[in-house]
Amino acid sequence: MTLHETQRDIVDEFSVFEDWLDKYNYLIELGNDLPELAPEYRTDEYLIRGCQSRVWLHAELKDGKIEFRADSDAVIVKGIVALLVRVMSGRTPAEILEDDLFFIEEVGLHQNLSPTRSNGLLSMVKKMRTYALAYQAKANHKTGKDE
C-alpha cells in the first residue's frame, strides 16, 4: 500500500464518525494499539522538541525504508503519533519527503486540536521528515550522488 493509499484509508476511517468526541475516542484507541517503545528510546535523546506532551520518536533504516517507533505520555497525542507512524513507517526517505500529508487536513486534525497540540503535530511531522532527510543524505553520500 502506498503512502497516499494509507492516508486515504485513514480519511475513510475518520469519515464514519459524526462528531469530534468520537474521533478523539478513536485516536485514543489508535494510541492504545501502538506497539510499546523500548525503554532505551524513552530518553531525552529521542524526545521531540515543540510538543507540550512528551513524545519520543525512534527511527531506523532497514533495507532502504525507515521504521519509526514512537510513544507519548498523553493519550490523544499518542493516537496522533500512531497515525503518523502508520503513514510514514516502512517508506523510503524519498517517499516521506515527496508526499504531502493531506490526511491531517482532510481528517480535520489541525482545526480540531488545541494550538499547542497542533504545534506538537507539526513538530512530529518535522522530526520524521528530518530523519528521512538525514537517511537520504547518508545514502546519497555512500553512493556518491549529489543531493
PATOR-531392 format. One record per residue: x, y, z of N, C-alpha, C, O, CB in turn; residue number from 1. Coordinates in nm, 2 decimals. Atoms other than C-alpha are relative to their C-alpha. Glycine has a CB too. Layout:
% PATOR-531392
(atom (X; Y; Z); (X; Y; Z); (X; Y; Z); (X; Y; Z); (X; Y; Z); NUM)
...
This chain:
% PATOR-531392
(atom (0.08; -0.12; 0.00); (0.00; 0.00; 0.00); (0.09; 0.12; 0.00); (0.18; 0.13; 0.08); (-0.10; 0.00; 0.12); 1)
(atom (-0.08; -0.12; 0.01); (0.14; 0.34; -0.10); (-0.03; 0.09; 0.12); (-0.13; 0.08; 0.19); (-0.03; 0.07; -0.13); 2)
(atom (0.02; -0.10; -0.10); (0.17; 0.63; 0.14); (-0.13; 0.07; -0.03); (-0.21; 0.10; 0.07); (0.12; 0.10; 0.00); 3)
(atom (0.13; -0.07; 0.04); (-0.12; 0.80; -0.05); (-0.12; -0.09; 0.04); (-0.21; -0.04; 0.09); (0.00; 0.04; -0.15); 4)
(atom (0.11; 0.10; -0.03); (-0.34; 0.49; -0.01); (-0.02; -0.01; 0.15); (-0.14; -0.02; 0.19); (0.03; -0.13; -0.07); 5)
(atom (0.02; 0.01; -0.15); (-0.27; 0.47; 0.36); (-0.07; 0.12; 0.05); (-0.15; 0.11; 0.14); (0.14; -0.02; 0.07); 6)
(atom (0.07; -0.12; -0.04); (-0.37; 0.83; 0.40); (-0.15; 0.00; -0.03); (-0.23; 0.04; 0.05); (0.07; 0.12; -0.06); 7)
(atom (0.14; 0.01; 0.05); (-0.69; 0.77; 0.20); (-0.08; -0.09; 0.10); (-0.19; -0.06; 0.13); (-0.01; -0.04; -0.14); 8)
(atom (0.06; 0.09; -0.09); (-0.77; 0.48; 0.43); (-0.03; 0.07; 0.13); (-0.14; 0.05; 0.19); (0.09; -0.13; 0.03); 9)
(atom (0.02; -0.07; -0.13); (-0.73; 0.70; 0.74); (-0.11; 0.10; -0.01); (-0.20; 0.11; 0.08); (0.13; 0.07; 0.04); 10)
(atom (0.11; -0.10; 0.03); (-0.96; 0.97; 0.59); (-0.13; -0.08; 0.00); (-0.23; -0.03; 0.06); (0.02; 0.07; -0.13); 11)
(atom (0.13; 0.08; 0.01); (-1.22; 0.70; 0.52); (-0.04; -0.05; 0.14); (-0.15; -0.05; 0.18); (0.02; -0.13; -0.09); 12)
(atom (0.03; 0.04; -0.14); (-1.19; 0.56; 0.88); (-0.06; 0.11; 0.08); (-0.16; 0.09; 0.15); (0.13; -0.05; 0.06); 13)
(atom (0.05; -0.11; -0.08); (-1.24; 0.90; 1.03); (-0.14; 0.05; -0.05); (-0.21; 0.11; 0.03); (0.10; 0.11; 0.00); 14)
(atom (0.12; -0.05; 0.05); (-1.53; 0.98; 0.80); (-0.13; -0.07; 0.06); (-0.24; -0.02; 0.04); (0.00; -0.02; -0.15); 15)
(atom (0.12; 0.07; -0.06); (-1.76; 0.73; 0.98); (-0.04; 0.06; 0.13); (-0.16; 0.04; 0.17); (0.03; -0.15; 0.02); 16)
(atom (0.03; -0.06; -0.12); (-1.75; 0.94; 1.29); (-0.07; 0.14; -0.03); (-0.02; 0.22; -0.11); (0.12; 0.02; 0.09); 17)
(atom (0.07; -0.13; 0.02); (-2.00; 1.23; 1.31); (0.05; 0.11; 0.08); (0.03; 0.23; 0.04); (-0.15; -0.03; 0.02); 18)
(atom (-0.05; -0.11; -0.08); (-1.85; 1.43; 1.59); (0.14; -0.02; 0.05); (0.19; -0.13; 0.04); (-0.10; 0.03; 0.11); 19)
(atom (-0.14; 0.01; -0.04); (-1.51; 1.51; 1.73); (0.02; -0.08; 0.13); (0.13; -0.13; 0.15); (0.05; 0.13; 0.02); 20)
(atom (-0.02; 0.08; -0.12); (-1.57; 1.33; 2.06); (0.02; -0.14; -0.05); (0.11; -0.21; 0.01); (-0.13; 0.01; 0.09); 21)
(atom (-0.02; 0.14; 0.05); (-1.60; 1.00; 1.86); (0.14; -0.01; -0.06); (0.21; -0.11; -0.05); (-0.11; -0.03; -0.10); 22)
(atom (-0.13; 0.01; 0.07); (-1.29; 1.09; 1.66); (0.12; 0.00; 0.11); (0.22; -0.07; 0.09); (0.02; 0.13; -0.09); 23)
(atom (-0.10; 0.00; -0.11); (-1.09; 1.17; 1.99); (0.00; -0.14; 0.06); (0.11; -0.19; 0.09); (-0.04; 0.10; 0.10); 24)
(atom (0.00; 0.14; -0.05); (-1.20; 0.83; 2.12); (0.07; -0.10; -0.09); (0.14; -0.19; -0.05); (-0.15; -0.05; 0.03); 25)
(atom (-0.07; 0.08; 0.10); (-1.08; 0.67; 1.80); (0.15; 0.02; 0.01); (0.23; -0.07; 0.00); (-0.05; 0.03; -0.14); 26)
(atom (-0.15; -0.03; -0.02); (-0.74; 0.85; 1.84); (0.05; -0.07; 0.12); (0.16; -0.13; 0.12); (0.02; 0.15; 0.01); 27)
(atom (-0.04; 0.07; -0.12); (-0.72; 0.71; 2.19); (0.02; -0.15; -0.02); (0.12; -0.21; 0.02); (-0.10; 0.03; 0.12); 28)
(atom (-0.01; 0.14; 0.04); (-0.79; 0.36; 2.06); (0.13; -0.03; -0.08); (0.20; -0.12; -0.05); (-0.12; -0.05; -0.08); 29)
(atom (-0.12; 0.02; 0.08); (-0.51; 0.40; 1.80); (0.12; 0.01; 0.08); (0.22; -0.07; 0.07); (0.00; 0.11; -0.11); 30)
(atom (-0.12; -0.02; -0.09); (-0.27; 0.52; 2.07); (0.02; -0.13; 0.08); (0.13; -0.17; 0.11); (-0.02; 0.12; 0.08); 31)
(atom (-0.01; 0.12; -0.08); (-0.35; 0.22; 2.28); (0.05; -0.12; -0.07); (0.11; -0.21; -0.02); (-0.14; -0.04; 0.06); 32)
(atom (-0.05; 0.11; 0.08); (-0.27; -0.01; 1.99); (0.14; 0.02; -0.05); (0.20; -0.07; -0.11); (-0.09; -0.02; -0.12); 33)
(atom (-0.14; -0.03; 0.04); (0.07; 0.15; 1.93); (0.09; -0.10; 0.07); (0.09; -0.11; 0.20); (0.04; 0.15; 0.03); 34)
(atom (-0.09; 0.09; -0.07); (0.34; -0.11; 2.00); (0.09; 0.08; 0.10); (0.12; 0.20; 0.08); (0.09; -0.07; -0.11); 35)
(atom (-0.08; -0.07; -0.10); (0.54; -0.03; 2.31); (0.14; 0.03; -0.05); (0.20; -0.04; -0.12); (0.01; -0.10; 0.12); 36)
(atom (-0.13; -0.05; 0.03); (0.85; 0.17; 2.27); (0.10; -0.05; 0.10); (0.08; -0.04; 0.22); (0.00; 0.16; -0.01); 37)
(atom (-0.10; 0.06; -0.09); (1.16; 0.01; 2.42); (0.05; 0.11; 0.09); (0.07; 0.23; 0.05); (0.12; -0.06; -0.08); 38)
(atom (-0.04; -0.10; -0.09); (1.28; 0.19; 2.73); (0.13; 0.08; -0.04); (0.14; 0.20; 0.00); (0.03; -0.07; 0.14); 39)
(atom (-0.12; -0.07; 0.04); (1.62; 0.28; 2.58); (-0.03; 0.12; -0.10); (0.05; 0.20; -0.12); (0.10; -0.09; -0.06); 40)
(atom (0.04; -0.11; 0.09); (1.43; 0.51; 2.34); (-0.09; 0.10; 0.07); (-0.14; 0.20; 0.00); (-0.07; -0.06; -0.13); 41)
(atom (0.08; -0.09; -0.08); (1.22; 0.68; 2.61); (0.09; 0.09; 0.08); (0.08; 0.10; 0.20); (-0.10; -0.07; 0.09); 42)
(atom (-0.10; -0.09; -0.06); (1.51; 0.92; 2.68); (-0.01; 0.14; -0.06); (-0.07; 0.16; -0.17); (0.14; -0.06; -0.01); 43)
(atom (0.00; -0.14; 0.05); (1.57; 1.29; 2.62); (0.06; 0.00; -0.14); (0.02; 0.09; -0.22); (0.09; 0.09; 0.09); 44)
(atom (-0.05; 0.00; 0.13); (1.77; 1.20; 2.31); (-0.10; -0.02; -0.11); (-0.09; 0.03; -0.22); (0.11; -0.12; -0.01); 45)
(atom (0.11; 0.03; 0.09); (1.45; 1.08; 2.14); (-0.12; 0.08; 0.02); (-0.22; 0.06; -0.05); (-0.03; -0.15; 0.01); 46)
(atom (0.11; -0.09; -0.03); (1.22; 1.34; 2.28); (-0.02; 0.11; -0.11); (0.08; 0.16; -0.16); (0.02; 0.07; 0.13); 47)
(atom (0.02; -0.10; 0.10); (1.06; 1.57; 2.02); (-0.03; 0.13; 0.06); (-0.11; 0.15; 0.15); (-0.13; -0.04; -0.09); 48)
(atom (0.01; -0.13; -0.06); (1.10; 1.93; 2.10); (-0.12; 0.07; -0.07); (-0.14; 0.05; -0.19); (0.13; 0.09; -0.02); 49)
(atom (0.11; -0.07; 0.06); (0.80; 2.16; 2.04); (-0.14; -0.06; 0.03); (-0.24; -0.01; 0.00); (0.01; 0.00; -0.15); 50)
(atom (0.13; 0.07; -0.05); (0.54; 1.92; 2.19); (-0.02; 0.04; 0.14); (0.07; 0.03; 0.23); (0.01; -0.15; -0.03); 51)
(atom (0.04; -0.03; -0.14); (0.36; 2.02; 2.51); (0.01; -0.13; 0.08); (0.06; -0.14; 0.19); (-0.14; 0.06; 0.01); 52)
(atom (-0.01; 0.13; -0.06); (0.33; 1.65; 2.59); (0.13; -0.06; -0.04); (0.20; -0.01; -0.13); (-0.12; -0.10; -0.05); 53)
(atom (-0.13; 0.07; 0.04); (0.63; 1.42; 2.59); (-0.03; -0.10; -0.11); (-0.12; -0.19; -0.09); (0.06; -0.07; 0.13); 54)
(atom (0.01; 0.09; 0.11); (0.67; 1.24; 2.26); (0.14; -0.05; -0.03); (0.23; 0.03; -0.05); (-0.07; 0.07; -0.12); 55)
(atom (-0.13; 0.06; 0.03); (0.95; 1.00; 2.19); (-0.01; -0.06; -0.14); (-0.11; -0.12; -0.17); (0.05; -0.10; 0.10); 56)
(atom (0.00; 0.06; 0.14); (1.05; 0.90; 1.83); (0.13; -0.06; -0.03); (0.24; 0.00; -0.01); (-0.04; 0.11; -0.10); 57)
(atom (-0.12; 0.07; 0.04); (1.30; 0.65; 1.72); (-0.02; -0.04; -0.15); (-0.13; -0.09; -0.19); (0.03; -0.13; 0.09); 58)
(atom (0.01; 0.04; 0.14); (1.38; 0.59; 1.35); (0.12; -0.09; -0.03); (0.23; -0.07; 0.02); (0.00; 0.12; -0.09); 59)
(atom (-0.11; 0.09; 0.04); (1.59; 0.31; 1.19); (-0.02; -0.03; -0.14); (-0.13; -0.06; -0.19); (0.00; -0.13; 0.09); 60)
(atom (0.01; 0.03; 0.14); (1.67; 0.25; 0.83); (0.03; -0.15; -0.02); (0.13; -0.20; 0.02); (0.10; 0.08; -0.08); 61)
(atom (-0.01; 0.14; 0.02); (1.61; -0.11; 0.73); (-0.03; -0.03; -0.15); (-0.14; 0.00; -0.20); (-0.09; -0.09; 0.09); 62)
(atom (0.02; 0.04; 0.14); (1.65; -0.23; 0.37); (-0.05; 0.12; -0.08); (-0.14; 0.11; -0.17); (-0.10; -0.11; -0.02); 63)
(atom (0.03; -0.12; 0.07); (1.62; 0.13; 0.24); (-0.13; 0.07; 0.04); (-0.17; 0.17; -0.02); (-0.01; -0.03; -0.14); 64)
(atom (0.13; -0.06; -0.04); (1.30; 0.20; 0.43); (0.01; 0.04; 0.15); (0.08; -0.03; 0.23); (-0.12; -0.10; -0.02); 65)
(atom (0.00; -0.05; -0.14); (1.25; 0.39; 0.76); (-0.11; -0.07; 0.08); (-0.22; -0.07; 0.04); (-0.01; 0.15; 0.01); 66)
(atom (0.09; 0.06; -0.10); (1.09; 0.21; 1.05); (0.00; 0.10; 0.12); (0.10; 0.12; 0.19); (0.04; -0.14; 0.05); 67)
(atom (0.02; -0.09; -0.11); (0.95; 0.45; 1.31); (-0.06; -0.07; 0.11); (-0.15; -0.16; 0.09); (-0.08; 0.13; -0.04); 68)
(atom (0.07; 0.04; -0.13); (0.86; 0.37; 1.67); (-0.02; 0.13; 0.08); (0.07; 0.21; 0.08); (0.09; -0.11; 0.08); 69)
(atom (0.03; -0.12; -0.08); (0.70; 0.62; 1.90); (-0.08; -0.03; 0.12); (-0.14; -0.13; 0.13); (-0.07; 0.11; -0.09); 70)
(atom (0.08; 0.01; -0.11); (0.53; 0.68; 2.22); (-0.03; 0.15; 0.06); (0.05; 0.24; 0.02); (0.06; -0.09; 0.11); 71)
(atom (0.03; -0.13; -0.06); (0.37; 0.97; 2.42); (-0.06; -0.03; 0.14); (-0.12; -0.13; 0.16); (-0.10; 0.08; -0.09); 72)
(atom (0.06; 0.01; -0.14); (0.26; 1.03; 2.78); (-0.14; 0.06; 0.00); (-0.21; 0.06; 0.11); (0.08; 0.07; 0.10); 73)
(atom (0.14; -0.06; 0.01); (-0.07; 1.19; 2.66); (-0.08; -0.09; -0.10); (-0.03; -0.12; -0.21); (0.00; 0.15; -0.05); 74)
(atom (0.07; 0.10; 0.08); (-0.34; 0.96; 2.52); (-0.04; 0.05; -0.14); (-0.03; -0.03; -0.24); (-0.13; -0.04; 0.07); 75)
(atom (0.04; -0.04; 0.13); (-0.47; 1.17; 2.23); (0.13; 0.02; -0.09); (0.13; -0.01; -0.21); (-0.08; 0.14; 0.01); 76)
(atom (-0.13; -0.02; 0.07); (-0.11; 1.27; 2.13); (0.06; -0.14; -0.05); (0.11; -0.15; -0.15); (0.10; 0.08; 0.08); 77)
(atom (-0.05; 0.13; 0.03); (-0.02; 0.90; 2.14); (-0.08; -0.05; -0.13); (-0.02; -0.12; -0.21); (-0.02; -0.10; 0.12); 78)
(atom (0.08; 0.04; 0.11); (-0.30; 0.84; 1.89); (0.04; 0.07; -0.13); (0.05; 0.02; -0.24); (-0.15; 0.03; 0.02); 79)
(atom (-0.05; -0.08; 0.12); (-0.18; 1.12; 1.66); (0.13; -0.05; -0.05); (0.15; -0.07; -0.17); (0.01; 0.15; 0.04); 80)
(atom (-0.13; 0.05; 0.04); (0.17; 0.99; 1.66); (-0.01; -0.15; -0.06); (0.06; -0.18; -0.15); (0.10; -0.01; 0.12); 81)
(atom (0.03; 0.13; 0.06); (0.03; 0.64; 1.59); (-0.04; 0.01; -0.15); (0.00; -0.07; -0.23); (-0.11; -0.08; 0.08); 82)
(atom (0.04; -0.03; 0.14); (-0.13; 0.78; 1.27); (0.12; 0.03; -0.08); (0.14; -0.02; -0.19); (-0.10; 0.11; 0.00); 83)
(atom (-0.12; -0.04; 0.07); (0.20; 0.94; 1.17); (0.09; -0.12; -0.03); (0.15; -0.14; -0.14); (0.07; 0.11; 0.07); 84)
(atom (-0.08; 0.12; 0.01); (0.39; 0.61; 1.23); (-0.06; -0.09; -0.11); (0.01; -0.14; -0.19); (0.01; -0.07; 0.14); 85)
(atom (0.07; 0.09; 0.10); (0.13; 0.42; 1.03); (0.02; 0.05; -0.14); (0.04; -0.03; -0.24); (-0.15; 0.00; 0.03); 86)
(atom (-0.02; -0.06; 0.13); (0.16; 0.66; 0.74); (0.14; 0.00; -0.05); (0.17; -0.03; -0.17); (-0.05; 0.15; 0.00); 87)
(atom (-0.14; -0.02; 0.04); (0.54; 0.71; 0.73); (0.09; -0.12; 0.02); (0.19; -0.13; -0.05); (0.05; 0.11; 0.07); 88)
(atom (-0.08; 0.12; -0.02); (0.68; 0.38; 0.86); (0.00; -0.09; -0.11); (-0.10; -0.12; -0.17); (-0.04; -0.07; 0.13); 89)
(atom (0.00; 0.09; 0.11); (0.80; 0.14; 0.61); (0.02; 0.06; -0.14); (-0.01; 0.00; -0.24); (-0.11; -0.09; 0.00); 90)
(atom (-0.01; -0.08; 0.12); (0.86; 0.41; 0.35); (0.15; 0.03; -0.03); (0.23; 0.04; 0.07); (-0.08; 0.13; 0.00); 91)
(atom (-0.14; -0.05; 0.03); (1.18; 0.52; 0.17); (0.00; 0.15; 0.04); (-0.10; 0.21; 0.05); (0.03; -0.02; -0.15); 92)
(atom (-0.01; -0.14; -0.03); (1.32; 0.86; 0.27); (-0.06; 0.09; -0.11); (-0.13; 0.19; -0.08); (0.15; 0.03; 0.01); 93)
(atom (0.05; -0.08; 0.11); (1.22; 0.99; -0.08); (-0.15; 0.01; 0.01); (-0.21; 0.11; -0.01); (0.04; -0.06; -0.13); 94)
(atom (0.15; 0.00; -0.01); (0.85; 0.88; -0.03); (-0.04; 0.10; 0.11); (-0.14; 0.17; 0.09); (-0.05; -0.14; 0.03); 95)
(atom (0.04; -0.08; -0.11); (0.84; 1.06; 0.30); (0.02; 0.15; -0.03); (-0.07; 0.23; 0.00); (0.08; -0.03; 0.13); 96)
(atom (-0.04; -0.14; 0.03); (1.00; 1.38; 0.17); (-0.09; 0.05; -0.12); (-0.12; 0.17; -0.12); (0.14; 0.01; -0.04); 97)
(atom (0.07; -0.04; 0.12); (0.80; 1.39; -0.16); (-0.15; 0.01; 0.02); (-0.22; 0.08; -0.05); (0.03; -0.09; -0.11); 98)
(atom (0.14; 0.01; -0.01); (0.45; 1.31; -0.04); (-0.06; 0.11; 0.09); (0.00; 0.13; 0.20); (-0.05; -0.14; 0.04); 99)
(atom (0.07; -0.10; -0.08); (0.21; 1.57; 0.10); (-0.09; -0.08; 0.10); (-0.15; -0.18; 0.06); (-0.09; 0.10; -0.08); 100)
(atom (0.08; 0.07; -0.10); (0.04; 1.46; 0.43); (-0.14; 0.06; 0.00); (-0.17; 0.14; 0.09); (0.07; 0.01; 0.14); 101)
(atom (0.13; -0.06; 0.01); (-0.31; 1.55; 0.32); (-0.10; -0.04; 0.10); (-0.20; 0.02; 0.13); (-0.05; -0.03; -0.14); 102)
(atom (0.10; 0.06; -0.09); (-0.49; 1.33; 0.57); (-0.01; 0.09; 0.13); (-0.12; 0.10; 0.19); (0.05; -0.14; 0.05); 103)
(atom (0.01; -0.08; -0.12); (-0.41; 1.58; 0.85); (-0.11; 0.11; -0.02); (-0.19; 0.13; 0.08); (0.14; 0.07; 0.03); 104)
(atom (0.11; -0.10; 0.03); (-0.63; 1.85; 0.69); (-0.13; -0.07; -0.03); (-0.24; -0.02; 0.03); (0.04; 0.08; -0.12); 105)
(atom (0.13; 0.06; 0.04); (-0.89; 1.61; 0.55); (-0.07; -0.06; 0.12); (-0.20; -0.06; 0.12); (0.02; -0.10; -0.11); 106)
(atom (0.06; 0.06; -0.12); (-0.95; 1.44; 0.88); (-0.05; 0.11; 0.10); (-0.14; 0.10; 0.17); (0.10; -0.09; 0.08); 107)
(atom (0.03; -0.11; -0.08); (-0.96; 1.78; 1.05); (0.08; 0.02; 0.12); (0.04; 0.09; 0.22); (-0.15; 0.00; 0.04); 108)
(atom (-0.08; -0.01; -0.12); (-0.68; 1.74; 1.29); (0.04; 0.14; 0.04); (0.03; 0.18; 0.15); (0.13; -0.09; -0.02); 109)
(atom (-0.05; -0.13; -0.02); (-0.54; 2.09; 1.25); (-0.12; 0.09; 0.06); (-0.09; 0.16; 0.16); (0.05; 0.07; -0.13); 110)
(atom (0.12; -0.08; -0.04); (-0.89; 2.25; 1.30); (-0.05; -0.03; 0.14); (-0.11; 0.05; 0.21); (-0.11; 0.00; -0.10); 111)
(atom (0.07; 0.05; -0.12); (-0.99; 2.04; 1.60); (0.10; -0.03; 0.11); (0.06; -0.09; 0.21); (-0.08; -0.12; -0.03); 112)
(atom (-0.10; 0.02; -0.11); (-0.67; 2.03; 1.81); (0.03; 0.14; 0.06); (0.02; 0.24; -0.01); (0.13; -0.06; -0.06); 113)
(atom (-0.04; -0.12; -0.06); (-0.57; 2.29; 2.05); (0.13; 0.06; -0.07); (0.20; -0.02; -0.13); (0.03; -0.01; 0.16); 114)
(atom (-0.12; -0.05; 0.06); (-0.29; 2.53; 1.93); (0.12; -0.07; 0.04); (0.21; -0.09; -0.04); (0.01; 0.15; 0.03); 115)
(atom (-0.13; 0.06; -0.04); (-0.03; 2.36; 2.14); (0.01; -0.15; -0.05); (0.12; -0.19; -0.09); (0.00; -0.01; 0.16); 116)
(atom (0.00; 0.13; 0.06); (-0.13; 2.01; 2.02); (0.03; 0.01; -0.15); (0.10; -0.07; -0.21); (-0.14; -0.07; 0.02); 117)
(atom (-0.02; -0.02; 0.14); (-0.14; 2.14; 1.66); (0.15; 0.03; -0.03); (0.21; -0.02; -0.12); (-0.08; 0.12; -0.05); 118)
(atom (-0.15; -0.03; 0.01); (0.22; 2.28; 1.71); (0.08; -0.13; 0.02); (0.17; -0.16; -0.05); (0.04; 0.10; 0.10); 119)
(atom (-0.07; 0.13; -0.03); (0.32; 1.94; 1.85); (-0.01; -0.09; -0.12); (0.08; -0.16; -0.15); (-0.07; -0.07; 0.12); 120)
(atom (0.02; 0.08; 0.12); (0.17; 1.76; 1.55); (0.10; 0.05; -0.11); (0.17; -0.04; -0.18); (-0.14; 0.02; -0.06); 121)
(atom (-0.09; -0.05; 0.10); (0.38; 1.99; 1.32); (0.15; -0.04; 0.04); (0.23; -0.07; -0.05); (-0.01; 0.15; -0.01); 122)
(atom (-0.13; 0.04; -0.04); (0.69; 1.91; 1.53); (0.03; -0.14; -0.02); (0.14; -0.18; -0.06); (0.02; 0.04; 0.15); 123)
(atom (-0.01; 0.14; 0.02); (0.63; 1.54; 1.50); (0.03; -0.02; -0.15); (0.12; -0.10; -0.19); (-0.12; -0.08; 0.04); 124)
(atom (-0.02; 0.01; 0.14); (0.60; 1.57; 1.12); (0.14; 0.05; -0.04); (0.21; -0.02; -0.12); (-0.11; 0.07; -0.08); 125)
(atom (-0.13; -0.06; 0.03); (0.91; 1.79; 1.10); (0.11; -0.10; 0.04); (0.21; -0.12; -0.03); (0.02; 0.13; 0.07); 126)
(atom (-0.10; 0.09; -0.05); (1.11; 1.54; 1.31); (0.01; -0.12; -0.09); (0.12; -0.17; -0.12); (-0.02; -0.04; 0.14); 127)
(atom (0.00; 0.12; 0.09); (1.01; 1.24; 1.09); (0.06; 0.04; -0.13); (0.13; -0.04; -0.19); (-0.15; -0.05; -0.01); 128)
(atom (-0.06; -0.04; 0.13); (1.10; 1.43; 0.78); (0.14; 0.03; 0.01); (0.22; 0.01; -0.08); (-0.08; 0.13; -0.06); 129)
(atom (-0.14; -0.02; -0.02); (1.43; 1.53; 0.93); (0.07; -0.13; 0.00); (0.18; -0.14; -0.06); (0.02; 0.08; 0.14); 130)
(atom (-0.06; 0.13; 0.00); (1.51; 1.17; 0.99); (0.01; -0.05; -0.15); (0.11; -0.10; -0.19); (-0.09; -0.11; 0.08); 131)
(atom (0.00; 0.04; 0.14); (1.41; 1.10; 0.62); (0.11; 0.07; -0.08); (0.18; 0.01; -0.16); (-0.14; 0.02; -0.06); 132)
(atom (-0.10; -0.08; 0.07); (1.63; 1.38; 0.50); (0.14; -0.05; 0.04); (0.23; -0.06; -0.05); (-0.01; 0.15; 0.04); 133)
(atom (-0.14; 0.04; -0.05); (1.93; 1.26; 0.71); (0.03; -0.14; -0.06); (0.14; -0.16; -0.11); (0.00; -0.01; 0.15); 134)
(atom (-0.03; 0.13; 0.06); (1.89; 0.90; 0.59); (0.02; 0.01; -0.16); (0.10; -0.06; -0.21); (-0.12; -0.10; 0.02); 135)
(atom (-0.02; -0.02; 0.14); (1.86; 1.02; 0.23); (0.13; 0.06; -0.03); (0.20; 0.01; -0.13); (-0.11; 0.09; -0.06); 136)
(atom (-0.14; -0.06; 0.02); (2.17; 1.23; 0.26); (0.11; -0.10; 0.02); (0.21; -0.10; -0.05); (0.02; 0.12; 0.09); 137)
(atom (-0.10; 0.11; -0.03); (2.36; 0.94; 0.41); (0.01; -0.10; -0.11); (0.12; -0.14; -0.15); (-0.04; -0.07; 0.13); 138)
(atom (0.00; 0.09; 0.11); (2.25; 0.71; 0.13); (0.07; 0.07; -0.12); (0.14; 0.00; -0.20); (-0.14; -0.04; -0.04); 139)
(atom (-0.06; -0.07; 0.11); (2.35; 0.97; -0.13); (0.15; 0.02; 0.01); (0.22; 0.01; -0.08); (-0.07; 0.14; -0.02); 140)
(atom (-0.14; -0.01; -0.02); (2.68; 1.02; 0.03); (0.08; -0.13; -0.02); (0.19; -0.13; -0.08); (0.03; 0.05; 0.15); 141)
(atom (-0.06; 0.13; 0.02); (2.75; 0.65; 0.03); (0.01; -0.04; -0.15); (0.11; -0.10; -0.19); (-0.08; -0.11; 0.07); 142)
(atom (0.00; 0.03; 0.14); (2.66; 0.62; -0.34); (0.07; 0.11; -0.08); (0.10; 0.09; -0.20); (-0.14; -0.02; -0.05); 143)
(atom (-0.07; -0.11; 0.07); (2.84; 0.95; -0.43); (-0.09; 0.09; -0.08); (-0.04; 0.17; -0.16); (0.10; -0.06; -0.09); 144)
(atom (0.10; -0.08; 0.07); (2.52; 1.11; -0.56); (0.00; 0.14; 0.07); (0.02; 0.16; 0.19); (-0.14; -0.06; 0.00); 145)
(atom (0.03; -0.13; -0.06); (2.46; 1.48; -0.52); (-0.14; 0.01; 0.05); (-0.23; -0.06; 0.00); (0.02; 0.11; -0.11); 146)
(atom (0.13; -0.01; -0.06); (2.17; 1.58; -0.31); (-0.09; 0.09; -0.08); (-0.21; 0.11; -0.04); (0.01; 0.05; 0.14); 147)
